[in-house]
Amino acid sequence: MGESVRLTVTEGVARVTLARPEVRNAFNAETIEQLHDIFMRITAADDVRAVVLAGDGKAFCGGADINWMRSSLDLSFEANVADAERMSDMFRAIDNCPKPVVGRIHGAALGGGSGLAAVCDIAIASDETIFGFSEVKLGIIPAVISPFVLSKIGASHARALFLTGERFDARHAHRIGLIHEVVPAGDLDEAVEGRLAEFHTAGPAAVAAAKLLVRRVLDNTYDASRAITTEAISRQRVGSEGQEGLRAFLERRPAKFSS
């Protein structure tokens, strides 16, 4: 199995790069497996404070690899279920990663590529990027990515885009909340680095707790979330990071976790 995804870790930043530019970084079984395994490793890594998810070449991710799609024609229903479950587990591994994930998105983010944008905590796209949930054009549906996309853009926009399969530009992706910032292509790296700098001034445990908080509150009723939120803030306040952050603020000095 070749290297479909490349991982480097420097100064607390894990850079995860889709590395199949000859096919616009399209998904196949190897890419899915390697993305899943890499994000599980990052989840357990003590030396990682943030993640950048990017793609080599002219596109972020062009969707599904045509040869992989061709091979699925001969799969049974049961084999298709297993195949889809592996893809779902990959998206879940990224979505559940306690480290903040910044998407560096350019060129094209189609089908599962738009799904990847949806599981990034902060998604930044160059202004020429094209997005689309184009599955219905192939007689299929964006089923596996739907929980993540619906959470990001809501049912109204999902209905319009899932049902037509139409492509849309970065500005529309920004308007519906799929991405958070649109910049000229030449400014993309600077914009990503600017967001990474913010994470280096925040407590790593606090960032992870804040990310978990969003999911837990959304998944629960108010009565349940009351207990979740009061316990979460209390745990953070009495922890070493919360104590240090508050003392540093009161003493007008940088916190020890800032770098």
C-alpha positions in Angstrom: 0.0 0.0 0.0 1.4 3.4 -1.0 1.4 6.6 0.9 -2.1 8.1 0.1 -1.9 10.5 3.1 1.3 12.2 4.4 1.8 13.1 8.1 4.4 15.5 9.5 4.5 17.0 13.0 6.4 20.2 13.6 6.2 22.5 16.6 3.0 21.0 17.9 1.2 21.1 14.5 0.3 17.9 12.7 0.0 18.5 9.0 -2.1 15.8 7.3 -1.9 16.0 3.5 -3.9 14.0 1.0 -1.1 12.9 -1.3 -2.7 11.6 -4.6 -2.5 14.8 -6.7 -2.7 12.8 -10.0 -6.4 11.9 -9.2 -7.1 15.2 -7.4 -6.7 13.4 -4.0 -9.8 11.3 -4.6 -10.9 8.8 -2.0 -10.1 5.1 -2.3 -9.9 2.4 0.3 -6.3 3.1 1.1 -6.9 6.8 1.6 -9.8 6.1 3.9 -7.8 3.6 6.0 -4.8 5.9 6.2 -6.8 9.0 7.2 -8.6 7.0 9.9 -5.3 5.6 11.3 -3.6 8.9 11.2 -6.3 10.7 13.1 -6.5 8.0 15.7 -2.7 8.5 16.2 -3.1 12.2 16.5 -5.9 11.8 19.0 -3.5 10.0 21.3 -0.5 12.2 20.6 0.6 14.4 23.5 2.9 16.5 21.3 0.1 17.8 19.0 -1.8 21.0 19.7 -3.5 21.5 16.3 -4.0 19.8 12.9 -3.9 21.1 9.3 -5.8 19.0 6.8 -4.8 19.8 3.2 -4.4 18.3 -0.2 -1.4 18.1 -2.6 -1.6 19.5 -6.2 -4.4 21.4 -7.8 -7.3 20.2 -5.6 -8.1 19.6 -1.9 -10.2 16.5 -2.6 -12.2 15.7 -5.8 -14.5 13.1 -4.2 -14.3 9.4 -4.9 -11.7 7.7 -7.1 -13.2 6.5 -10.4 -11.4 3.1 -10.1 -12.7 2.6 -6.6 -16.2 3.5 -7.7 -15.9 1.0 -10.6 -15.0 -1.8 -8.3 -18.0 -1.1 -6.1 -20.3 -2.1 -9.0 -19.5 -5.8 -8.2 -19.9 -5.5 -4.4 -22.8 -7.2 -2.6 -25.1 -5.3 -0.4 -23.3 -6.6 2.7 -19.9 -5.6 1.2 -21.2 -2.1 0.4 -22.3 -1.7 4.0 -18.9 -2.7 5.3 -17.3 -0.3 2.8 -19.5 2.6 3.9 -18.9 1.8 7.5 -15.2 2.2 7.1 -15.7 5.6 5.4 -18.1 6.6 8.2 -15.5 5.6 10.8 -12.9 7.7 9.1 -15.1 10.9 9.1 -15.9 10.2 12.8 -12.3 9.9 13.7 -11.6 13.4 12.3 -14.8 14.8 13.8 -14.0 13.3 17.2 -10.3 14.3 17.2 -9.8 16.4 20.4 -7.2 18.5 18.7 -8.6 21.5 16.6 -8.6 20.7 12.9 -8.0 23.5 10.4 -8.9 22.7 6.8 -6.7 24.3 4.1 -9.1 24.0 1.1 -8.3 24.8 -2.5 -9.2 23.9 -6.0 -12.1 21.5 -5.5 -13.9 19.9 -2.6 -16.5 17.6 -4.1 -18.6 14.9 -2.6 -16.6 13.4 0.2 -14.2 16.4 -0.1 -17.1 18.7 1.0 -17.6 16.1 3.8 -14.0 16.7 4.9 -14.7 20.5 5.0 -17.6 19.8 7.2 -15.6 17.9 9.8 -12.9 20.6 10.1 -13.3 22.9 13.1 -12.1 25.8 11.1 -12.3 25.6 7.3 -10.5 28.2 5.2 -10.9 28.1 1.4 -9.2 29.9 -1.5 -11.7 32.0 -3.5 -11.4 29.8 -6.6 -12.5 26.6 -4.8 -15.5 24.7 -6.1 -17.7 22.6 -3.8 -20.6 20.2 -4.4 -22.6 17.3 -3.0 -22.7 15.8 -6.5 -23.7 12.2 -5.6 -27.2 12.4 -7.1 -25.7 13.1 -10.5 -24.3 9.5 -10.2 -27.6 8.0 -9.0 -26.4 7.7 -5.4 -26.7 9.9 -2.3 -24.4 11.7 0.2 -25.4 9.4 3.0 -22.2 8.8 4.9 -21.3 12.4 5.1 -24.8 13.6 5.9 -24.6 13.7 9.7 -21.5 15.9 9.6 -22.8 18.2 6.8 -26.2 18.6 8.3 -24.6 19.6 11.6 -22.6 22.2 9.7 -25.1 23.8 7.2 -28.6 22.7 8.5 -31.5 20.9 6.8 -32.5 23.8 4.5 -29.3 24.2 2.7 -28.7 20.4 2.7 -32.1 19.9 0.9 -31.2 22.4 -1.8 -27.7 21.0 -2.4 -28.2 17.3 -1.8 -31.2 17.1 -4.1 -29.7 19.0 -7.1 -26.1 17.9 -6.8 -25.2 21.4 -8.1 -21.7 22.8 -7.7 -21.2 26.1 -5.8 -18.4 28.5 -5.2 -16.5 29.3 -2.0 -18.5 32.4 -1.3 -21.7 30.4 -1.2 -20.0 27.7 0.9 -19.1 30.6 3.3 -22.7 31.9 3.3 -24.2 28.6 4.4 -21.5 27.9 7.0 -19.7 25.1 5.4 -16.5 27.1 5.5 -15.5 30.0 7.8 -13.2 32.1 5.7 -12.6 32.8 2.0 -9.2 34.3 0.9 -7.3 34.8 -2.3 -5.3 31.7 -3.2 -2.0 33.5 -2.5 -3.2 34.3 1.1 -4.3 30.8 2.0 -1.2 29.7 3.9 -1.1 33.0 5.8 -4.7 32.6 6.8 -4.2 29.1 8.1 -1.1 30.0 10.0 -3.0 32.9 11.6 -5.6 30.5 13.0 -2.8 28.1 14.2 -1.2 31.0 16.1 -4.5 31.5 18.1 -4.4 27.9 19.3 -0.9 28.4 20.6 -2.2 31.1 22.9 -4.9 28.9 24.3 -4.8 26.0 26.8 -4.6 22.7 25.0 -6.9 21.0 27.5 -9.3 23.9 27.3 -9.5 23.7 23.5 -10.2 20.0 23.6 -12.8 20.5 26.4 -14.5 23.3 24.4 -14.7 21.1 21.3 -16.3 18.3 23.3 -18.6 20.7 24.9 -20.2 21.8 21.6 -21.0 18.2 20.7 -22.3 17.2 24.1 -24.6 20.2 24.4 -26.0 19.8 20.9 -26.6 16.1 21.6 -28.6 16.7 24.8 -31.7 18.4 26.1 -31.4 21.5 28.2 -31.9 19.6 31.5 -29.1 17.2 30.6 -26.9 20.0 29.2 -27.2 22.0 32.4 -25.4 19.2 34.3 -22.9 18.8 31.5 -22.0 22.5 31.3 -21.8 23.2 35.0 -19.6 20.1 35.5 -17.4 21.0 32.5 -16.6 24.6 33.6 -16.1 23.5 37.2 -13.6 20.8 36.2 -11.7 23.3 34.0 -11.6 25.9 36.8 -10.1 23.6 39.4 -7.7 22.0 36.9 -4.1 23.1 36.5 -4.7 24.8 33.2 -7.6 26.8 34.4 -5.8 27.8 37.6 -2.7 28.9 35.6 -4.8 30.8 33.0 -6.7 32.8 35.6 -3.6 33.5 37.7 -1.7 34.7 34.6 -4.6 37.0 33.6 -4.8 38.5 37.1 -1.0 38.9 37.3 -0.8 40.4 33.8 1.6 37.9 32.4 1.5 35.3 29.6 0.1 31.9 30.7 2.7 29.0 30.8 0.7 27.2 28.1 1.2 30.0 25.6 3.9 29.5 23.1 
